[in-house]
Amino acid sequence: MDIIILDRFDFSVKDYAYVDNEYEIVTDLVLTQKSSFKINKKMINANVGDFIYVKNDDLYFGVIDSIENEKDHKFITALDFKELLKIEFVATNYHGNLAIYIESLIRAALINNSDTKANVNYLQVSIETSKVGTLTFDKDKVLTIYELLDLVFKMYGIMLKYRVVIENGRFHGLELRIVNTTTGVRLKADNLYLDDLVINDSNKENINKVIYKPKSDNLFFKDEVIFYMLTDGSITSDVNHPMRFRKVIQKLETYTDNDYLDLADKAKIILSVAKADHQITFKINKKTNSLDVLRNIEVGLLLEFIYQGKIYDSICSSIRYNNSLDLCEVTLGEYRIKLTEKLQILNKGINSNVSNVTINNSGYSDLDGGEF
């Protein structure tokens, strides 16, 4: 496997290297994961912060996190390309085209920054989706663009992808693509004979009722406001709706006068059905698997996974290659069973429940390895 080292400041090629059979490449939507490469060179022209690019099938683009010197080789670890966007800003409430909002934040931080040394001249941003939404934040809330992307993905299904721009055989720049998650796949796992299939549910009961009580110093709004999650994932204020959950799990919040008009949007985050609150792992041999959807599966794919009569509305949240590009481990869902991974999720500080990302059963293709 060939890798290319690209300069952080001007995107020029600094070095090439070959990786034999000691590497781990991880792409993960839920956690910050490190990829690692054993480089078969005693010397390599690379620095922490430079980019590492696996050109095979445009497989990986990351930011070098560490370089370790071994006797006859180098050992490099890297983080996902979105590390570039761990740039803080003061978040304000927003309603409108979310892709335009994300683009404006990236441009302000990395392209049109008044501090010219912070600008990345080779960076491009493209908008490939249009979705109107509302974001509501606490006053003077400080976030990174990275964290905002996580929030927007969970609420509206908008995510960031990369494209390494090569023109006339030369590396020209990096394009950040603002796109929608892809959807429409139904996997009938009973008939797919997936290798090393393991399913873990969180067994957590989700909040289905939120009560907003006015703060004592409110001047204008003094009513109690209640929202309910329905079994189809939608939200209502109708206490007698026939699709309410039989068991009530409720949460109490207080609100200010300024919060009142945004209560419905706040409720959407709290009352999110944790559709992806599970962890399903299996392995795929990309050379021998007969299904295109499995050979070409990618992080961010929304899907319906059916196994032993149970239906999981899920998302491909992680893909891992370990010493082979033919065999990969796929993870569906946002639940994690390792303690260190659970702690990382808790420390993220961003609500991770899927809210306005819903899966419409009518939009699926049946993929069961045989009959459709």
C-alpha positions as CSV (number, residue, x, y, z in Angstrom):
1,M,0.0,0.0,0.0
2,D,1.4,3.4,-1.1
3,I,1.0,6.5,1.1
4,I,1.8,10.1,0.3
5,I,2.9,12.8,2.7
6,L,1.5,16.2,1.9
7,D,2.7,19.5,3.4
8,R,0.3,21.1,5.8
9,F,1.1,24.6,4.6
10,D,1.0,24.4,0.8
11,F,-0.3,20.9,0.0
12,S,2.9,20.0,-1.9
13,V,4.1,16.4,-1.9
14,K,6.9,15.9,0.7
15,D,7.5,12.2,0.5
16,Y,6.2,8.8,-0.6
17,A,6.4,5.6,1.3
18,Y,5.3,2.0,1.2
19,V,3.4,0.2,3.9
20,D,3.5,-3.6,3.8
21,N,1.2,-5.4,6.2
22,E,1.3,-3.5,9.5
23,Y,-1.3,-0.8,9.6
24,E,-4.7,0.0,10.9
25,I,-7.0,2.5,9.2
26,V,-10.1,3.6,11.1
27,T,-12.9,6.0,10.0
28,D,-15.4,6.6,12.8
29,L,-18.3,9.0,13.1
30,V,-18.8,8.5,16.9
31,L,-15.3,8.6,18.3
32,T,-11.9,10.2,17.6
33,Q,-9.9,7.2,16.4
34,K,-6.2,7.0,15.5
35,S,-5.0,5.2,12.3
36,S,-1.5,3.8,12.4
37,F,1.1,2.9,9.7
38,K,4.5,1.1,9.9
39,I,6.6,2.9,7.2
40,N,9.3,0.8,5.6
41,K,11.8,3.7,5.6
42,K,14.5,4.7,8.0
43,M,13.9,8.4,7.1
44,I,10.8,10.1,6.0
45,N,10.1,13.8,5.2
46,A,7.1,14.4,7.5
47,N,6.1,16.4,10.5
48,V,3.3,16.3,13.0
49,G,0.4,18.2,11.4
50,D,1.2,17.2,7.8
51,F,-1.3,15.1,5.9
52,I,-1.1,11.4,5.1
53,Y,-3.0,10.2,2.1
54,V,-3.8,6.6,1.1
55,K,-4.5,6.8,-2.6
56,N,-5.7,3.2,-3.0
57,D,-9.4,3.8,-3.7
58,D,-9.1,7.2,-2.0
59,L,-9.2,5.2,1.2
60,Y,-7.9,7.6,3.9
61,F,-6.9,11.2,4.4
62,G,-5.7,12.2,7.8
63,V,-3.6,14.6,9.9
64,I,-0.3,13.1,11.3
65,D,-0.5,13.0,15.1
66,S,2.8,11.4,15.9
67,I,6.0,10.0,14.3
68,E,8.0,7.4,16.2
69,N,11.6,6.4,15.3
70,E,12.3,2.7,15.2
71,K,15.5,0.9,14.3
72,D,14.7,0.3,10.7
73,H,11.3,1.9,10.1
74,K,9.0,4.8,11.2
75,F,5.7,4.4,12.9
76,I,3.1,7.1,12.1
77,T,-0.3,7.7,13.7
78,A,-2.9,10.0,12.2
79,L,-6.3,11.4,13.0
80,D,-9.3,12.0,10.8
81,F,-9.1,15.0,8.4
82,K,-11.9,16.8,10.4
83,E,-9.2,17.5,13.1
84,L,-8.6,20.6,10.9
85,L,-11.9,22.0,12.2
86,K,-11.3,21.9,15.9
87,I,-11.5,25.7,15.9
88,E,-13.6,27.4,18.5
89,F,-16.3,30.0,17.9
90,V,-19.1,31.5,19.9
91,A,-22.3,29.8,18.7
92,T,-25.5,31.8,18.2
93,N,-29.0,30.7,17.4
94,Y,-29.5,30.0,13.7
95,H,-32.4,29.2,11.3
96,G,-31.9,28.7,7.6
97,N,-29.9,26.6,5.2
98,L,-27.5,24.6,7.4
99,A,-25.0,23.9,4.7
100,I,-24.6,27.6,4.0
101,Y,-24.1,28.1,7.8
102,I,-21.4,25.4,8.0
103,E,-19.7,26.8,4.9
104,S,-19.6,30.3,6.3
105,L,-18.0,29.0,9.5
106,I,-15.3,27.1,7.7
107,R,-14.6,30.0,5.3
108,A,-14.4,32.5,8.2
109,A,-11.9,30.3,10.1
110,L,-9.7,28.9,7.4
111,I,-10.1,30.8,4.1
112,N,-11.1,34.5,4.9
113,N,-9.6,34.8,8.3
114,S,-8.4,38.3,9.1
115,D,-5.3,36.6,10.5
116,T,-3.8,35.6,7.2
117,K,-1.5,33.0,8.8
118,A,-4.6,31.0,9.8
119,N,-5.8,30.8,6.2
120,V,-5.3,27.6,4.2
121,N,-4.9,28.7,0.6
122,Y,-5.4,25.3,-1.0
123,L,-8.7,24.6,0.8
124,Q,-12.0,24.6,-1.0
125,V,-15.6,24.2,0.3
126,S,-18.5,22.9,-1.7
127,I,-22.2,22.6,-0.8
128,E,-23.9,19.5,-2.2
129,T,-27.1,19.6,-0.1
130,S,-29.8,22.1,0.9
131,K,-31.6,21.5,4.2
132,V,-33.3,24.2,6.3
133,G,-33.1,23.7,10.1
134,T,-32.8,25.5,13.4
135,L,-29.9,25.4,15.9
136,T,-30.5,26.7,19.4
137,F,-27.6,27.2,21.9
138,D,-27.2,28.5,25.4
139,K,-26.0,32.1,25.6
140,D,-22.3,32.6,24.9
141,K,-21.9,28.9,24.1
142,V,-18.4,28.2,22.8
143,L,-18.1,25.3,20.4
144,T,-15.6,24.0,17.8
145,I,-16.7,23.6,14.2
146,Y,-15.9,19.9,14.7
147,E,-18.5,19.7,17.5
148,L,-21.0,21.7,15.5
149,L,-20.6,19.2,12.6
150,D,-21.3,16.4,15.1
151,L,-24.5,18.1,16.3
152,V,-25.8,18.9,12.8
153,F,-25.1,15.4,11.6
154,K,-27.1,13.9,14.5
155,M,-30.0,16.4,14.1
156,Y,-30.3,16.8,10.3
157,G,-28.1,14.1,8.6
158,I,-25.6,16.6,7.1
159,M,-22.0,15.5,7.1
160,L,-18.6,16.5,5.8
161,K,-16.6,14.5,3.3
162,Y,-13.3,15.2,1.6
163,R,-11.9,15.1,-1.9
164,V,-8.2,15.3,-2.7
165,V,-8.1,17.5,-5.8
166,I,-5.6,16.2,-8.4
167,E,-5.2,18.2,-11.6
168,N,-2.9,17.1,-14.5
169,G,-1.3,14.6,-12.2
170,R,-0.5,17.1,-9.5
171,F,-1.9,17.6,-6.1
172,H,-3.9,20.8,-6.3
173,G,-5.8,21.1,-3.0
174,L,-8.3,19.7,-0.5
175,E,-12.1,20.1,-1.0
176,L,-14.4,19.8,2.0
177,R,-17.8,18.6,0.7
178,I,-20.9,19.4,2.7
179,V,-23.3,16.5,1.9
180,N,-26.3,14.6,3.0
181,T,-26.0,11.1,4.5
182,T,-27.0,8.4,2.0
183,T,-30.0,6.2,2.8
184,G,-32.2,3.5,1.3
185,V,-30.6,0.2,2.2
186,R,-32.3,-2.7,3.9
187,L,-30.0,-5.6,5.0
188,K,-31.6,-8.9,5.8
189,A,-28.7,-10.2,7.8
190,D,-30.1,-13.7,8.4
191,N,-29.4,-14.6,4.8
192,L,-26.1,-12.7,4.4
193,Y,-23.8,-15.0,6.5
194,L,-21.8,-12.1,7.8
195,D,-18.5,-13.1,9.4
196,D,-18.0,-12.5,13.2
197,L,-21.4,-10.9,13.6
198,V,-21.9,-9.4,17.1
199,I,-24.9,-7.4,18.2
200,N,-25.0,-5.3,21.5
201,D,-28.0,-3.2,22.6
202,S,-27.6,-0.5,25.1
203,N,-30.8,-1.5,26.9
204,K,-31.4,2.1,27.8
205,E,-34.9,3.5,28.1
206,N,-35.3,6.7,26.2
207,I,-37.0,9.9,27.4
208,N,-40.4,10.2,25.7
209,K,-41.9,13.2,27.6
210,V,-40.3,16.6,28.4
211,I,-41.9,19.2,30.6
212,Y,-40.9,22.8,30.4
213,K,-41.7,25.0,33.4
214,P,-41.2,28.8,33.3
215,K,-38.5,30.3,35.5
216,S,-39.8,32.3,38.4
217,D,-38.5,35.6,37.0
218,N,-40.2,35.3,33.6
219,L,-42.1,38.4,32.7
220,F,-44.0,37.3,29.5
221,F,-44.3,33.5,29.3
222,K,-45.5,31.6,32.4
223,D,-47.2,28.5,30.9
224,E,-46.1,25.0,31.4
225,V,-45.2,23.4,28.0
226,I,-45.1,19.7,27.4
227,F,-43.9,17.6,24.4
228,Y,-44.2,13.9,23.8
229,M,-42.3,11.5,21.6
230,L,-44.4,9.2,19.5
231,T,-43.6,5.6,18.5
232,D,-42.9,6.6,14.9
233,G,-40.2,9.1,16.0
234,S,-42.3,12.3,15.6
235,I,-43.1,14.8,18.4
236,T,-46.5,16.1,19.5
237,S,-48.0,18.3,22.3
238,D,-51.2,16.2,22.2
239,V,-51.4,14.3,25.6
240,N,-54.0,12.0,24.2
241,H,-52.3,11.0,21.0
242,P,-52.9,7.3,20.3
243,M,-49.2,6.7,19.3
244,R,-47.7,7.8,22.6
245,F,-45.4,5.3,24.4
246,R,-47.2,3.2,27.0
247,K,-44.4,3.7,29.6
248,V,-43.7,7.3,30.4
249,I,-40.0,8.3,30.8
250,Q,-40.0,12.1,31.5
251,K,-37.6,14.9,31.9
252,L,-38.2,18.3,33.6
253,E,-36.6,21.5,32.2
254,T,-37.0,25.2,33.0
255,Y,-37.2,28.0,30.4
256,T,-36.7,31.7,30.2
257,D,-38.7,34.3,28.2
258,N,-36.1,34.2,25.5
259,D,-36.3,30.4,25.3
260,Y,-40.0,30.2,24.7
261,L,-40.1,30.3,20.9
262,D,-37.4,27.7,20.7
263,L,-38.8,25.1,23.0
264,A,-40.0,22.8,20.2
265,D,-36.5,22.7,18.8
266,K,-35.0,22.0,22.2
267,A,-37.5,19.2,22.7
268,K,-36.4,17.6,19.4
269,I,-33.0,17.1,20.8
270,I,-34.1,15.8,24.2
271,L,-36.9,13.6,22.8
272,S,-34.8,11.9,20.2
273,V,-35.4,8.2,19.8
274,A,-32.0,6.6,20.0
275,K,-32.4,4.8,16.8
276,A,-28.7,4.1,16.6
277,D,-28.3,3.1,20.3
278,H,-26.7,-0.3,19.5
279,Q,-23.5,-1.7,18.3
280,I,-23.5,-4.2,15.4
281,T,-20.1,-5.4,14.1
282,F,-19.3,-7.8,11.3
283,K,-16.5,-8.4,8.8
284,I,-16.6,-8.1,5.0
285,N,-14.3,-9.5,2.4
286,K,-14.5,-7.0,-0.3
287,K,-13.0,-9.3,-2.9
288,T,-15.4,-12.2,-2.4
289,N,-18.6,-10.5,-1.3
290,S,-21.2,-10.5,-4.0
291,L,-23.2,-7.5,-2.9
292,D,-22.2,-4.1,-4.2
293,V,-23.7,-2.4,-1.1
294,L,-21.3,-4.3,1.2
295,R,-18.3,-4.0,-1.1
296,N,-18.8,-0.3,-1.3
297,I,-20.2,0.4,2.2
298,E,-19.1,3.7,3.6
299,V,-19.3,5.6,6.9
300,G,-22.5,7.7,7.1
301,L,-24.8,5.2,5.3
302,L,-28.2,5.1,6.9
303,L,-29.7,1.6,6.7
304,E,-32.2,-0.9,8.1
305,F,-30.6,-4.0,9.6
306,I,-32.9,-7.0,10.1
307,Y,-31.7,-10.0,12.2
308,Q,-33.7,-12.8,13.8
309,G,-36.9,-10.8,13.4
310,K,-35.6,-7.6,15.0
311,I,-35.3,-4.4,13.0
312,Y,-32.5,-1.9,13.7
313,D,-32.7,1.6,12.2
314,S,-29.0,2.2,12.0
315,I,-26.1,3.9,10.5
316,C,-22.6,2.8,9.4
317,S,-20.6,4.6,12.0
318,S,-17.1,3.0,11.6
319,I,-15.0,1.0,9.2
320,R,-11.7,-0.5,10.2
321,Y,-9.0,-2.1,8.0
322,N,-6.3,-4.1,9.9
323,N,-3.3,-5.2,7.9
324,S,-5.4,-5.9,4.8
325,L,-7.4,-3.8,2.3
326,D,-9.5,-6.8,1.4
327,L,-11.0,-7.5,4.8
328,C,-12.7,-4.7,6.8
329,E,-14.7,-4.6,10.1
330,V,-17.9,-2.6,9.9
331,T,-19.7,-1.1,12.9
332,L,-23.3,0.0,12.8
333,G,-24.9,2.2,15.4
334,E,-23.5,4.7,18.0
335,Y,-23.4,2.5,21.1
336,R,-20.0,1.4,22.2
337,I,-19.2,-1.3,24.7
338,K,-15.6,-0.6,25.6
339,L,-15.2,1.5,28.8
340,T,-12.7,3.9,27.2
341,E,-15.0,4.5,24.2
342,K,-18.0,5.1,26.5
343,L,-16.0,7.7,28.4
344,Q,-15.0,9.4,25.2
345,I,-18.6,9.7,24.2
346,L,-19.6,11.1,27.6
347,N,-16.8,13.7,27.4
348,K,-17.8,14.9,24.0
349,G,-20.4,17.3,25.5
350,I,-22.7,17.2,22.5
351,N,-26.0,15.5,22.5
352,S,-25.5,12.5,20.3
353,N,-29.0,11.3,19.8
354,V,-30.4,11.3,16.2
355,S,-33.2,13.8,16.0
356,N,-34.4,15.0,12.6
357,V,-32.6,12.1,10.9
358,T,-35.4,9.6,10.3
359,I,-35.6,6.6,8.1
360,N,-38.5,6.1,5.8
361,N,-39.2,2.5,5.2
362,S,-40.6,3.1,1.8
363,G,-37.2,4.3,0.6
364,Y,-35.3,1.0,1.0
365,S,-34.0,-1.5,-1.4
366,D,-34.1,-5.1,-0.2
367,L,-30.6,-6.6,-0.1
368,D,-30.6,-10.2,1.3
369,G,-28.1,-11.9,-0.9
370,G,-30.8,-13.6,-3.0
371,E,-34.4,-12.7,-3.4
372,F,-35.4,-9.0,-3.4
